[in-house]
Each structure stands twice: as structure tokens, then as C-alpha cells.
Amino acid sequence: MTMGDLTSGKDMVNGADVVDDAVTRAAASGTRWRETPAAERAAVLEGVADALLKHTDELWPVADAETRLGETRLRGEIARTAAQFRLFAAVLRDGGHLEAVIDHPDPDATPPRPDVRRMNHPIGVVAVFAASNFPFAFSVAGGDTVSALAAGCPVVVKAHEGHPRTSDLTASIVRRALPDPDLLGLVHGFEAGVSLVGHPLVTAVGFTGSLAGGRAVQELIGRRPDPIPFYGELGSVNPVVVLPSADPAAVAAGFAASLTLGVGQFCTNPGLVFVPGHEHQAGDQSESGGRGEFERAIGAAVAATTGGPMLTAKIRDGYLRAVERLPAAGLAVLASGSAPEDGDGVTPQVFSVGLEAFADGLPELAEECFGPAAIIVRYRDPADLPEVLRRLPGSLTATVHAADPAEARDLVPVLRRLAGRLIWNGWPTGVAVCWAMHHGGPWPASTAAAHTSVGAAAIMRWQTPVAYQDWPADLLPLELRDDNPLGVPQRVDGRLRA
């Protein structure tokens, strides 16, 4: 498919009949796909990675025309997307995701134990809702899609309305690299999403988007006669705690870069920053209650930034409404960046407030503002922080900046319950695609805090365990046989064997 073959986004609205056809085809192709040996599935995933890289020069201009994210960012995102396919090829070759367990019979146990063996199997057709802010890495060929395909599941994606042509082009490239193009379905439009969630052959849903959108999907799942698993990545404020031993200049520079990366349109942009300072009322700049060193450095760094265009008019309008409510809530404007040259964009803004006033304004002041805006919260004593941090909503990340690790000791138990990824002297934007990554967190960061949408463990969402009791050896999956012909990791009678 070339740019000339693509239709306009206005034409891309699918009815229930198109959704039904896509899901039905996916289910039929999935029957064959789930029986395909893991080594062959791994080779297919690597072939998709090669195809995406081969067509980079076709993909990024289409995406840029729809998102205005720029060539450098989009080329990098395509490379990241290909890397995700290669990671899951490695996951399949490793075999640990199957969690193969064998307990041999023990007639002397109380009660006597039969022969029991368990492993994970593909869950079925997975519905994926593409994200607005990552047209490749969290979209048609994104982490939800590749992890589901790796698990042995077919996928039907509901394209994001912000980049429909990119979605079609990506799907066409991926399909040509699959053994059966029906393994990846694609539908467009709000009503298509409703039909997709309600389809009886859909067995799980992956979603990356707003809290409101996630709630809507959750409600649709609740209407089904058979509610299914929902793995949603929703809102996150990603709190940052700056302790007194940190370097103000380094914190300010890193924060400004992280806040404005991608015009703040990352799910991991820092939205709350707690800094040492004086408690004072908004607008009070007297010598006794003036801004501290961290506030002054952050204000200067943000003032030196420049805004840019947002992905869609809807996202821009939501950002503007969010920043308008903060002064009305009593927050002072600490600094604003410069307006973008073309006039079609938004300006970075940071607001400041004392810890006590911030606590009084919860939970409203801890709502995500999707875009380049953040709240700087001043505190007198680090000992005052845990009580307020416990009241924050769940986040994908929590960050600590300090030169002295001892300063953070009392914060660690609180932060572990607050976020899925804890960062030391760094910034949360940018999520490494690796085995150890966890990209999830307590509600509303995600709907299932035990699971991740990035990294090798993402495959676990699309599997269900099955136990085989006293099953004939000839009928057992190869992964559960005593001779282990595929060489997958097995836990046998309580001991892990690689």
C-alpha cells in the first residue's frame, strides 16, 4: 500500500458487520496460529520486524502528516516497534512465559497427590485499542499486538482516529509478513470499538488512552454476558520527589526536558514535583516566603522552553481546559514557556503551591493534565511527604532525586504502593523495552496492577493456565512431557529446571 492508496480518515468508519467479519476471520486464523510451534512464531515476529524497518521511509511521512511528531521521533519509534517484535521472538525461544510445572504423583502425601501438570495457553482473540500518542509503538503494531501474537492469539485493532492512514499502512505491512493476514484485523470508528468489545469471540481487551475512555471500555465489558479481562493503561501523574541533597540545576534541566518531550504527550511525563521550599500562599513573594532555589531553577528552565502542536484538536482543548482550572484552584503560575512559532500549538506551563494547600485540594489537584503542564509542590520537611503521597492516585512511575540515599529511606514503602516503576535520579519519560520492565501501576494508572504493557512480561496478559491431571503422556503438550523435547524451563516437583 502506498500513500496514494490511503483514504481519508472521514471515510474510515466501520459498522458491526465489518467488525464481525474481522473477528470471525481472526478466530479462524487463530486456531492454526496457536498450534504453530513457538520457534516458527518467533521467526514470523522477526520477519515483521524486518518488514517494518524496510518500509520506514513509507511509514514515517504518513504518520508525520497525521501527527506532526517529526521525522526523527517517528523513525525512532518505528525502530522501537521493530525491537518489540524481536524481544518477543526471544521470549518465545526462551519458553519461560509458559510457566510449565510438573508435580509427579505422591501416594504418601495427605491426601495422596495425583500427577498434575500445568502450563499457559493462548486466551483467544484479543481486541486492542490503539493509542493517540504513539502511532507505531502503542498502535496497530504496538506492544499489545506483538505480545498477543507471541502468545498465540490473533488480534483485532481498533485504530485511533488521530492517525487512521498510518494505521492502515502499518496493518498492510504487518499482514504481508504474517502467515495468514487475518491474524491481524483492523477496524475504524467509535461504534466499531463498541461492537468489538461486545463481540462474543473476543476474549480480552488491551487499551491505552484516557481515564474516561478506559471507564467506557470497562462499562462495555460489564454489559457482556461473559465479562472478559481488560488490560487498560489510563491516567498517570508520575510524581517526582526532590530531596534536599539533590542538585537544583540538574533537577530543573532534566525536569524541563522531560515535561516538554513530545509536547508533554507521554503517559510518563512528570505531572507533580515535590521540592524543598517554604510554605507560603500563592502570590506571596516576600523575603520570608519567597521561592526557594529549586522553584527558581525550575521556573527559569521551563521559561526557556517552547511549546508545540498537539496530536489532535480534542487533546489540545482538553489540555487548555486543564490548565485553566489550576489558577482557579488557587495555584500560582510559576513559569510559562514560549508559544510555538506557527501559533498552532500549546505553551508549557508549571504552577506552584504549598504542600498543605495541595493536600487540601486533593483529589482534584492530582488529576492528570495530558500535555506540558505540571504542579510544583513545596514542602518544609521530607517527613511531611509520606502522609500526602499516600493520598495520591496510582501512577505508572514515581521518581526520587537525591544525592544521599538515606534521605529516601522512609519514602520507599510508600512509593512501592504508589507506582509500578521507581526511578532514582532520572526521569520517567522513555520506557525501555526489555525483560525486566514493568509499565503498569495501581488504578488509575492501569486496570490490572499485576500486569505490564511493555516488556517481556506483557505476554502474560494473553494467556490462561490449564492443569492436566493424570493425563496420558501421548496427549500432553510437548512442554509438559518428562523428556521435555522442546527444552523449555520446567518446575518439576518444586525445583526449577532450565
C-alpha positions as CSV (number, residue, x, y, z in Angstrom):
1,M,0.0,0.0,0.0
2,T,1.3,3.5,-0.9
3,M,0.2,6.9,0.2
4,G,-2.0,7.2,-2.8
5,D,-3.9,4.1,-1.8
6,L,-5.0,5.6,1.5
7,T,-8.4,7.0,2.1
8,S,-9.2,10.0,4.3
9,G,-10.0,9.5,7.9
10,K,-13.6,10.7,7.4
11,D,-14.2,7.6,5.3
12,M,-12.9,5.2,7.9
13,V,-15.9,4.3,9.9
14,N,-16.8,0.6,10.1
15,G,-20.1,-1.0,11.1
16,A,-20.9,-4.0,13.1
17,D,-20.8,-6.2,10.1
18,V,-17.2,-5.3,9.3
19,V,-16.2,-5.9,12.9
20,D,-17.9,-9.3,12.9
21,D,-16.1,-10.3,9.8
22,A,-12.7,-9.2,11.2
23,V,-13.2,-11.0,14.5
24,T,-14.6,-14.2,12.8
25,R,-11.7,-14.3,10.4
26,A,-9.2,-13.7,13.3
27,A,-10.7,-16.5,15.4
28,A,-10.4,-19.0,12.5
29,S,-6.8,-18.0,11.8
30,G,-6.0,-18.1,15.5
31,T,-6.9,-21.8,15.6
32,R,-4.0,-22.5,13.3
33,W,-1.7,-19.9,14.8
34,R,-1.9,-21.2,18.4
35,E,-0.8,-24.7,17.2
36,T,2.2,-23.2,15.3
37,P,5.4,-24.2,17.2
38,A,6.9,-21.3,19.2
39,A,10.1,-21.4,17.1
40,E,8.1,-20.8,14.0
41,R,6.1,-18.0,15.6
42,A,9.4,-16.4,16.7
43,A,10.7,-16.4,13.1
44,V,7.4,-14.7,12.0
45,L,7.8,-12.0,14.5
46,E,11.3,-11.3,13.4
47,G,10.0,-11.2,9.8
48,V,7.5,-8.5,10.9
49,A,10.4,-6.5,12.5
50,D,12.3,-6.7,9.2
51,A,9.3,-5.5,7.2
52,L,8.6,-2.5,9.5
53,L,12.3,-1.4,9.2
54,K,12.3,-2.0,5.4
55,H,9.2,0.3,5.0
56,T,10.4,3.1,7.4
57,D,10.6,5.6,4.5
58,E,7.0,4.9,3.6
59,L,5.7,4.9,7.2
60,W,7.1,7.9,8.8
61,P,5.9,10.6,6.3
62,V,2.3,9.3,6.6
63,A,2.5,9.3,10.3
64,D,4.0,12.8,10.3
65,A,1.2,14.2,8.1
66,E,-1.3,13.0,10.7
67,T,0.5,13.6,14.0
68,R,3.2,16.2,13.3
69,L,5.6,14.3,15.5
70,G,8.6,14.8,13.1
71,E,10.9,12.5,11.2
72,T,13.4,11.9,14.0
73,R,10.9,10.9,16.6
74,L,8.9,8.7,14.1
75,R,11.9,6.9,12.8
76,G,13.0,6.2,16.3
77,E,9.5,4.9,17.2
78,I,9.5,2.5,14.2
79,A,12.8,1.1,15.3
80,R,11.4,0.7,18.8
81,T,8.4,-1.1,17.4
82,A,10.6,-3.5,15.5
83,A,12.6,-4.1,18.6
84,Q,9.5,-5.1,20.4
85,F,8.9,-7.8,17.8
86,R,12.4,-9.1,18.2
87,L,12.1,-9.1,22.0
88,F,9.0,-11.3,21.9
89,A,10.8,-13.6,19.4
90,A,13.4,-14.1,22.2
91,V,10.6,-14.6,24.7
92,L,9.2,-17.5,22.6
93,R,12.5,-19.1,22.2
94,D,13.1,-18.9,26.0
95,G,9.8,-20.6,26.8
96,G,9.6,-19.3,30.4
97,H,6.3,-17.5,29.8
98,L,4.6,-20.9,29.6
99,E,5.3,-21.5,33.3
100,A,5.4,-25.2,32.7
101,V,5.0,-27.0,36.1
102,I,5.1,-30.8,36.7
103,D,4.1,-32.4,40.0
104,H,4.6,-36.2,39.9
105,P,2.2,-38.4,41.8
106,D,2.9,-38.9,45.5
107,P,0.7,-41.7,47.1
108,D,2.3,-41.0,50.5
109,A,1.0,-37.4,50.6
110,T,-2.0,-36.5,52.7
111,P,-4.3,-36.7,50.8
112,P,-2.5,-38.7,48.1
113,R,-1.4,-36.5,45.2
114,P,-2.2,-37.3,41.6
115,D,0.0,-36.4,38.6
116,V,-0.7,-32.7,37.9
117,R,0.9,-30.6,35.2
118,R,0.2,-27.0,34.3
119,M,1.1,-24.6,31.6
120,N,-0.2,-21.4,30.0
121,H,-2.2,-21.4,26.7
122,P,-3.4,-18.6,24.4
123,I,-6.5,-16.9,25.6
124,G,-8.1,-16.3,22.2
125,V,-9.0,-13.3,20.1
126,V,-7.6,-10.1,21.6
127,A,-9.1,-6.6,20.9
128,V,-6.6,-3.8,21.0
129,F,-7.4,-0.1,21.2
130,A,-4.6,1.9,19.7
131,A,-3.1,5.0,21.5
132,S,-3.1,8.5,20.1
133,N,0.5,9.5,21.2
134,F,2.5,6.6,19.7
135,P,1.3,5.8,16.2
136,F,3.6,2.8,16.0
137,A,4.8,1.6,19.4
138,F,1.3,1.6,21.1
139,S,-0.8,1.3,18.0
140,V,-1.5,-1.3,15.3
141,A,1.9,-2.9,15.6
142,G,2.4,-1.9,19.2
143,G,3.2,-3.8,22.4
144,D,-0.3,-5.1,22.9
145,T,-0.4,-6.5,19.4
146,V,3.0,-8.2,19.4
147,S,2.7,-9.7,22.8
148,A,-0.7,-11.1,21.9
149,L,0.6,-12.6,18.6
150,A,3.6,-14.0,20.5
151,A,1.2,-15.7,23.0
152,G,-0.5,-17.4,20.1
153,C,-3.5,-15.1,19.9
154,P,-5.0,-13.3,16.8
155,V,-5.6,-9.6,17.2
156,V,-8.2,-7.1,16.0
157,V,-7.2,-3.5,16.5
158,K,-9.5,-0.5,16.8
159,A,-7.5,2.3,15.1
160,H,-7.1,5.6,16.7
161,E,-8.9,8.4,14.9
162,G,-5.8,10.6,15.1
163,H,-3.8,8.5,12.6
164,P,-6.1,6.3,10.5
165,R,-4.0,6.3,7.4
166,T,-0.9,5.4,9.4
167,S,-2.9,2.5,10.9
168,D,-4.0,1.2,7.5
169,L,-0.5,1.4,6.1
170,T,1.1,-0.3,9.1
171,A,-1.5,-3.1,9.1
172,S,-0.9,-3.8,5.4
173,I,2.9,-4.1,6.0
174,V,2.4,-6.4,9.0
175,R,-0.2,-8.6,7.3
176,R,2.1,-9.3,4.4
177,A,4.7,-10.6,6.9
178,L,2.2,-12.9,8.7
179,P,1.5,-16.4,7.5
180,D,-2.2,-15.5,7.5
181,P,-3.2,-11.8,7.1
182,D,-6.4,-12.5,9.1
183,L,-4.3,-12.8,12.2
184,L,-4.4,-9.0,12.3
185,G,-7.7,-7.3,11.9
186,L,-8.2,-3.5,11.8
187,V,-11.4,-1.5,12.3
188,H,-12.2,2.2,12.5
189,G,-14.7,4.3,14.3
190,F,-16.3,4.7,17.7
191,E,-19.1,2.3,17.0
192,A,-16.6,-0.2,15.7
193,G,-15.0,-0.1,19.1
194,V,-18.3,-0.7,20.8
195,S,-19.0,-3.7,18.6
196,L,-15.5,-5.1,19.1
197,V,-15.7,-5.1,22.9
198,G,-19.1,-6.8,22.8
199,H,-18.2,-9.5,20.2
200,P,-18.7,-12.9,21.7
201,L,-15.5,-14.3,20.1
202,V,-13.3,-11.6,21.7
203,T,-11.7,-12.9,24.9
204,A,-9.6,-10.0,26.2
205,V,-9.1,-6.3,25.6
206,G,-6.0,-4.1,25.7
207,F,-6.4,-0.4,25.8
208,T,-4.1,2.7,26.0
209,G,-5.8,6.0,26.4
210,S,-7.6,8.3,28.8
211,L,-9.3,7.5,32.1
212,A,-12.7,8.4,30.5
213,G,-12.0,6.1,27.6
214,G,-10.9,3.3,29.9
215,R,-14.0,3.7,32.0
216,A,-16.2,3.5,28.9
217,V,-14.5,0.3,27.8
218,Q,-14.8,-1.2,31.3
219,E,-18.6,-0.4,31.2
220,L,-19.0,-2.1,27.8
221,I,-17.2,-5.2,29.2
222,G,-19.6,-5.2,32.1
223,R,-22.5,-5.5,29.8
224,R,-21.3,-8.7,28.2
225,P,-22.9,-11.9,29.4
226,D,-19.3,-13.2,29.9
227,P,-17.1,-10.3,31.3
228,I,-13.6,-10.7,29.9
229,P,-10.2,-9.5,31.1
230,F,-9.5,-5.8,30.5
231,Y,-5.9,-4.5,30.5
232,G,-6.0,-0.8,30.3
233,E,-3.3,1.8,30.7
234,L,-5.1,5.0,31.7
235,G,-4.1,8.2,33.5
236,S,-0.9,8.8,35.5
237,V,0.6,11.9,37.2
238,N,4.0,10.3,37.8
239,P,5.1,12.1,41.0
240,V,8.7,13.2,41.5
241,V,10.1,13.7,44.9
242,V,13.1,16.0,45.1
243,L,15.0,15.7,48.4
244,P,17.2,18.5,49.9
245,S,20.5,16.9,48.8
246,A,19.6,17.0,45.1
247,D,21.2,19.4,42.7
248,P,18.7,22.2,41.8
249,A,20.3,23.0,38.4
250,A,20.3,19.3,37.3
251,V,16.8,18.7,38.5
252,A,15.5,21.8,36.7
253,A,17.1,20.9,33.4
254,G,16.0,17.3,33.5
255,F,12.5,18.2,34.5
256,A,12.0,20.8,31.7
257,A,13.2,18.3,29.1
258,S,11.0,15.5,30.4
259,L,8.0,17.8,30.8
260,T,8.1,19.1,27.2
261,L,9.2,15.9,25.5
262,G,6.7,15.2,22.8
263,V,4.8,18.4,23.8
264,G,4.1,16.5,27.1
265,Q,2.1,13.9,25.3
266,F,3.6,10.9,27.1
267,C,1.8,8.8,29.7
268,T,5.0,9.1,31.7
269,N,5.5,12.9,31.7
270,P,6.1,14.2,35.3
271,G,2.9,15.9,36.5
272,L,3.8,16.5,40.2
273,V,7.1,17.6,41.6
274,F,7.7,17.9,45.3
275,V,10.6,20.2,46.1
276,P,12.1,21.6,49.3
277,G,11.0,25.2,50.0
278,H,8.9,27.4,52.2
279,E,5.2,27.1,52.7
280,H,3.6,30.3,51.6
281,Q,0.4,31.4,50.0
282,A,0.1,31.7,46.2
283,G,1.4,35.1,45.0
284,D,3.4,35.7,48.2
285,Q,6.9,36.6,47.1
286,S,8.1,38.2,50.3
287,E,11.6,37.5,51.5
288,S,10.3,35.2,54.3
289,G,8.0,33.3,51.9
290,G,9.7,33.7,48.6
291,R,10.5,30.9,46.1
292,G,13.3,28.5,47.1
293,E,16.2,27.6,45.0
294,F,14.5,24.6,43.4
295,E,11.5,26.6,42.3
296,R,13.6,29.4,40.9
297,A,15.7,26.9,38.9
298,I,12.6,25.1,37.6
299,G,10.9,28.3,36.7
300,A,13.9,29.5,34.7
301,A,14.3,26.2,32.9
302,V,10.6,26.0,31.9
303,A,10.6,29.6,30.8
304,A,13.3,28.8,28.3
305,T,11.2,26.1,26.6
306,T,9.0,26.4,23.6
307,G,5.6,24.8,23.0
308,G,4.3,22.9,20.0
309,P,1.3,21.3,18.3
310,M,-0.6,18.6,20.0
311,L,-1.8,15.4,18.3
312,T,-5.4,16.3,17.8
313,A,-7.7,19.3,18.4
314,K,-9.5,17.3,21.1
315,I,-6.3,16.6,23.0
316,R,-5.4,20.3,22.7
317,D,-8.7,21.5,24.0
318,G,-8.5,19.1,26.9
319,Y,-5.1,20.5,27.8
320,L,-6.3,24.0,27.7
321,R,-9.3,23.3,30.0
322,A,-7.0,21.5,32.4
323,V,-4.5,24.4,32.8
324,E,-7.3,26.9,33.1
325,R,-8.7,25.2,36.2
326,L,-5.5,25.4,38.2
327,P,-5.3,29.1,38.8
328,A,-9.0,29.0,39.8
329,A,-8.0,26.4,42.4
330,G,-5.6,28.8,44.0
331,L,-2.3,27.7,42.3
332,A,0.2,30.4,41.2
333,V,1.7,30.3,37.8
334,L,5.4,29.6,38.3
335,A,6.5,29.9,34.7
336,S,5.4,29.6,31.1
337,G,7.4,28.6,28.0
338,S,7.2,30.4,24.7
339,A,4.4,30.0,22.3
340,P,5.2,27.9,19.1
341,E,6.2,30.0,16.1
342,D,3.3,28.7,13.9
343,G,0.7,29.7,16.5
344,D,-0.9,26.3,16.3
345,G,0.0,24.7,19.5
346,V,0.2,24.9,23.3
347,T,2.6,26.5,25.7
348,P,4.4,24.6,28.6
349,Q,3.2,25.8,32.0
350,V,4.1,25.0,35.6
351,F,2.2,26.0,38.7
352,S,3.2,26.1,42.3
353,V,1.5,25.5,45.6
354,G,2.5,24.7,49.2
355,L,2.2,21.1,50.5
356,E,-0.7,21.9,52.9
357,A,-2.7,23.7,50.3
358,F,-2.0,20.9,47.8
359,A,-3.3,18.3,50.3
360,D,-6.4,20.3,50.9
361,G,-7.1,20.3,47.2
362,L,-6.9,16.6,46.8
363,P,-8.0,14.6,44.9
364,E,-8.7,17.2,42.2
365,L,-5.2,18.6,42.2
366,A,-3.8,15.2,41.4
367,E,-5.8,14.7,38.2
368,E,-3.7,14.1,35.1
369,C,-3.2,17.0,32.8
370,F,-2.2,15.4,29.5
371,G,0.3,17.8,28.0
372,P,3.3,20.0,29.0
373,A,1.9,21.2,32.4
374,A,2.9,20.2,35.9
375,I,2.4,21.3,39.6
376,I,5.4,22.1,41.8
377,V,4.6,21.4,45.4
378,R,6.7,23.0,48.1
379,Y,7.4,21.2,51.4
380,R,9.3,22.2,54.6
381,D,10.3,18.8,55.9
382,P,10.6,15.5,54.0
383,A,8.9,13.8,57.0
384,D,5.7,15.6,55.9
385,L,5.7,13.8,52.5
386,P,4.6,10.2,53.2
387,E,1.2,11.3,54.5
388,V,0.4,13.2,51.3
389,L,2.0,10.7,49.0
390,R,-0.3,8.0,50.4
391,R,-3.3,10.0,49.2
392,L,-2.2,10.2,45.6
393,P,-3.8,8.1,42.9
394,G,-1.8,5.2,41.4
395,S,0.8,6.0,38.8
396,L,2.9,4.3,36.3
397,T,6.1,5.8,37.8
398,A,7.4,7.5,40.9
399,T,10.8,9.2,40.9
400,V,13.3,10.3,43.6
401,H,16.1,12.8,43.2
402,A,18.7,12.8,46.0
403,A,22.5,12.7,46.4
404,D,22.1,10.9,49.8
405,P,20.1,7.6,49.6
406,A,19.5,7.7,53.3
407,E,17.1,10.7,52.8
408,A,14.7,8.5,50.8
409,R,14.6,5.5,53.2
410,D,11.2,6.4,54.7
411,L,9.7,7.1,51.2
412,V,10.4,3.7,49.7
413,P,7.5,1.8,51.3
414,V,5.0,4.5,50.2
415,L,6.3,4.7,46.7
416,R,6.2,0.9,46.2
417,R,2.5,1.0,46.8
418,L,2.0,4.1,44.6
419,A,3.6,3.2,41.3
420,G,4.8,0.3,39.1
421,R,8.2,1.7,38.3
422,L,10.5,3.5,40.7
423,I,13.2,5.8,39.3
424,W,16.3,7.1,41.0
425,N,17.9,10.4,39.8
426,G,16.3,10.0,36.4
427,W,13.1,11.0,34.6
428,P,10.2,8.8,33.7
429,T,9.7,9.6,30.0
430,G,11.0,6.8,27.9
431,V,10.2,3.2,28.7
432,A,12.9,0.6,28.0
433,V,11.7,-2.4,26.0
434,C,13.3,-5.2,28.0
435,W,12.7,-8.3,30.1
436,A,12.6,-6.5,33.5
437,M,10.4,-3.6,32.5
438,H,7.1,-3.1,34.3
439,H,4.8,-0.5,32.7
440,G,1.7,-0.5,34.9
441,G,0.5,0.5,38.3
442,P,-2.4,0.8,40.7
443,W,-5.6,2.4,39.5
444,P,-6.0,4.7,37.6
445,A,-2.6,4.1,36.0
446,S,-3.8,0.7,34.9
447,T,-6.8,-1.6,35.4
448,A,-4.5,-4.5,36.4
449,A,-1.6,-3.5,38.5
450,A,-0.1,-7.0,38.4
451,H,0.5,-6.7,34.6
452,T,2.6,-4.7,32.3
453,S,2.0,-3.4,28.7
454,V,5.8,-3.0,28.0
455,G,8.5,-5.6,28.3
456,A,8.6,-9.4,28.1
457,A,6.0,-9.9,30.9
458,A,3.3,-8.3,28.7
459,I,2.7,-11.7,27.1
460,M,1.3,-13.0,30.4
461,R,-1.9,-11.0,29.9
462,W,-2.9,-13.0,26.9
463,Q,-2.5,-16.5,28.4
464,T,-4.7,-18.7,30.6
465,P,-3.3,-21.7,32.7
466,V,-4.6,-25.2,32.1
467,A,-3.8,-28.1,34.5
468,Y,-3.7,-31.7,33.3
469,Q,-4.4,-34.3,36.0
470,D,-3.3,-37.9,35.3
471,W,-3.3,-37.1,31.6
472,P,-2.0,-39.7,29.1
473,A,1.6,-38.9,28.2
474,D,0.8,-39.1,24.4
475,L,-1.8,-36.4,24.8
476,L,0.2,-34.0,26.9
477,P,1.6,-30.8,25.3
478,L,5.3,-31.3,24.4
479,E,6.2,-28.6,27.0
480,L,4.8,-30.8,29.8
481,R,6.4,-34.1,28.9
482,D,9.0,-35.6,31.1
483,D,11.6,-35.8,28.3
484,N,11.0,-32.1,27.6
485,P,11.7,-32.3,23.8
486,L,11.5,-28.5,23.3
487,G,13.8,-27.7,26.2
488,V,11.5,-25.2,27.9
489,P,12.1,-24.3,31.5
490,Q,10.1,-26.6,33.8
491,R,9.5,-26.6,37.5
492,V,9.5,-30.3,38.4
493,D,8.4,-31.4,41.9
494,G,9.1,-27.9,43.2
495,R,12.5,-27.4,41.5
496,L,13.1,-25.2,38.5
497,R,14.9,-26.9,35.6
498,A,16.1,-24.8,32.8
